[in-house]
Structure formats: structure tokens, C-alpha cells
Amino acid sequence: LQKELLKYKQEARNLQGIKDALQQRLAQQDASVLQLKQELLRANMDKEELHNQNVDLQRKVEERNRLLAEYKKELGQKDRHLQQHQTKLDEMLRQLSEASYQQVDLERELEHKEALLAQCMKREAEE
């Protein structure tokens, strides 16, 4: 009986050692699980923050795209106005050029008539 008792005591010590080792291993795993949970929580918080930043950036991009569309529309209108003014300016320059030619023709005609008038006055004075 004593031999059996010693054998069982030895077995109990061995089992207690195994139990202690397993408890220590379980404690390490619990610590690892806790650390992983903390890292997961941080990762989820970072993910949420990135998602919020992404939403904010998308909102800003949409706002800038809206402004860009408005600016393009305004630029198109200004281009049309500029084209209209350019057309009017070209027409006015053409009219001015025609008026200038007419003025030159009228000045020549006036000079010719003044010369004729001077000749007539000279003949009249001679008579």
C-alpha cells in the first residue's frame, strides 16, 4: 500500500506540475488574447477614423467637383461673351476701315473741288 501511495503521490505531483504548466500556458494565452483584442480594438478605431476621413475627403472632392463644374460653366459663358464682343469688335473695325476709306475719298473729292473752285475763281478774277 505504501508503494502504491508513493506511486499515486508521485503521479499527483506530476499531474500537479502538468496542471501548473497548463495554467501558466493558459494565462499566457489569455494575455495574448487580451493583447490581440486591444490591437483589434485599435485597428477598428483606426479603420473608423480612416473611414471618416475618407467620407470627409469624398465630400470635399464632390464640393470641388461642383465648384469646378460651376467655374467651367462660367468660363463657357465668358468665352461666348468674348466671342460675341470679338465679333462686334471685328465688325466695328471693318466699319471704321470703310469709314476711313470713305473719308480719304471725300478728302480727295474735296481737294479736287477746291482745286476746281480755285481755278474757277482764278478765271473769274482774270475775266
C-alpha positions as CSV (number, residue, x, y, z in Angstrom):
1,L,0.0,0.0,0.0
2,Q,2.8,2.4,0.8
3,K,4.4,1.7,-2.6
4,E,1.0,2.4,-4.2
5,L,0.6,5.5,-2.1
6,L,4.0,6.7,-3.1
7,K,3.2,5.9,-6.7
8,Y,0.0,7.9,-6.5
9,K,1.7,10.8,-4.7
10,Q,4.3,10.9,-7.4
11,E,1.5,10.7,-10.0
12,A,-0.3,13.5,-8.2
13,R,2.8,15.6,-8.2
14,N,3.3,15.0,-11.9
15,L,-0.3,15.9,-12.6
16,Q,0.0,19.0,-10.4
17,G,3.1,20.0,-12.4
18,I,1.3,19.4,-15.6
19,K,-1.7,21.4,-14.2
20,D,0.5,24.3,-13.2
21,A,2.2,24.3,-16.6
22,L,-1.1,24.2,-18.3
23,Q,-2.4,27.0,-16.1
24,Q,0.7,29.1,-16.9
25,R,0.2,28.4,-20.6
26,L,-3.5,29.3,-20.3
27,A,-2.5,32.6,-18.5
28,Q,-0.1,33.4,-21.3
29,Q,-2.7,32.6,-24.0
30,D,-5.2,34.8,-22.1
31,A,-2.7,37.6,-22.0
32,S,-2.1,37.1,-25.8
33,V,-5.8,37.1,-26.5
34,L,-6.2,40.3,-24.4
35,Q,-3.3,41.9,-26.3
36,L,-4.9,40.8,-29.7
37,K,-8.3,42.2,-28.6
38,Q,-6.6,45.5,-27.7
39,E,-4.8,45.6,-31.1
40,L,-8.1,44.7,-32.8
41,L,-9.9,47.5,-31.0
42,R,-7.1,49.9,-32.0
43,A,-7.3,48.7,-35.6
44,N,-11.1,49.1,-35.6
45,M,-10.7,52.6,-34.2
46,D,-8.1,53.4,-36.9
47,K,-10.4,51.9,-39.5
48,E,-13.3,54.0,-38.3
49,E,-11.1,57.1,-38.3
50,L,-9.9,56.3,-41.9
51,H,-13.5,55.8,-43.0
52,N,-14.5,59.1,-41.5
53,Q,-11.5,60.8,-43.2
54,N,-12.5,59.1,-46.5
55,V,-16.1,60.3,-46.2
56,D,-14.8,63.8,-45.5
57,L,-12.4,63.7,-48.4
58,Q,-15.2,62.4,-50.7
59,R,-17.4,65.3,-49.6
60,K,-14.6,67.7,-50.3
61,V,-14.0,66.2,-53.7
62,E,-17.7,66.4,-54.5
63,E,-17.7,70.0,-53.4
64,R,-14.6,70.8,-55.5
65,N,-16.2,69.0,-58.5
66,R,-19.3,71.1,-58.1
67,L,-17.3,74.2,-58.0
68,L,-15.2,73.1,-60.9
69,A,-18.4,72.5,-62.9
70,E,-19.7,76.0,-62.0
71,Y,-16.3,77.5,-63.0
72,K,-16.4,75.6,-66.3
73,K,-20.0,76.9,-66.9
74,E,-18.9,80.5,-66.1
75,L,-15.9,80.1,-68.3
76,G,-18.0,78.9,-71.1
77,Q,-20.4,81.8,-70.7
78,K,-17.4,84.2,-70.6
79,D,-16.0,82.6,-73.7
80,R,-19.3,83.1,-75.5
81,H,-19.4,86.7,-74.4
82,L,-15.8,87.2,-75.5
83,Q,-16.6,85.7,-78.9
84,Q,-19.6,88.0,-79.3
85,H,-17.5,91.0,-78.3
86,Q,-14.8,89.9,-80.7
87,T,-17.3,89.6,-83.5
88,K,-18.6,93.1,-82.7
89,L,-15.1,94.5,-82.5
90,D,-14.2,93.0,-85.9
91,E,-17.4,94.4,-87.4
92,M,-16.6,97.9,-85.9
93,L,-13.1,97.7,-87.2
94,R,-14.4,96.8,-90.6
95,Q,-16.8,99.7,-90.4
96,L,-14.1,102.0,-89.2
97,S,-11.9,100.9,-92.1
98,E,-14.7,101.6,-94.6
99,A,-15.3,105.0,-93.0
100,S,-11.6,105.7,-93.2
101,Y,-11.6,104.9,-96.9
102,Q,-14.7,107.0,-97.4
103,Q,-13.0,109.8,-95.5
104,V,-10.0,109.6,-97.8
105,D,-12.2,109.5,-100.9
106,L,-14.2,112.5,-99.6
107,E,-11.0,114.4,-98.8
108,R,-9.7,113.8,-102.3
109,E,-13.0,114.8,-103.8
110,L,-12.9,118.0,-101.6
111,E,-9.4,118.7,-102.7
112,H,-10.4,118.3,-106.3
113,K,-13.4,120.5,-105.9
114,E,-11.3,123.1,-104.0
115,A,-8.9,123.0,-106.9
116,L,-11.7,123.4,-109.4
117,L,-13.2,126.2,-107.3
118,A,-9.7,127.8,-107.2
119,Q,-9.5,127.5,-111.0
120,C,-13.0,129.0,-111.4
121,M,-12.1,131.8,-109.0
122,K,-8.9,132.4,-110.9
123,R,-10.7,132.6,-114.3
124,E,-13.3,134.8,-112.8
125,A,-10.7,137.1,-111.5
126,E,-8.9,137.2,-114.8
127,E,-12.2,138.0,-116.6
